[in-house]
Amino acid sequence: MPRTLAFTQRPRRQKGVALFVVIIFIMLSMLLALWASRTSLFNEMVVSNDADYQRAFEAAQTLLQDAELDIRSADYDVARMVWTAMPGVTYAAASRPTVFR
């Protein structure tokens, strides 16, 4: 059986360029993954801060509406100089509510 020319040639010496290219691709993909994770963490912080802001704003709005409702439903007794919001409870100026039974 005659040998073909392809089997009789000596293999050429490899230079290792493929290894270098693969290492560069791996490093680039690691940098891309790091950038993506930092971006997602930053976005999560922004969304969390916005949710806290919205929650605080809604709580303040609710407190203002409650105070407005209390003021509208209260009656001011000019003779005693007190606010009466509910029967049996009076609010004197700069004092705590006093319950009369």
Secondary structure, 3 states (H helix, E strand, C coil): CCCCHHHHCCCCCCCCHHHHHHHHHHHHHHHHHHHHHHHHHHHHHHHHHHHHHHHHHHHHHHHHHHHHHHHHHCEEECCCCEEEEECCEEEECCCCCEECC
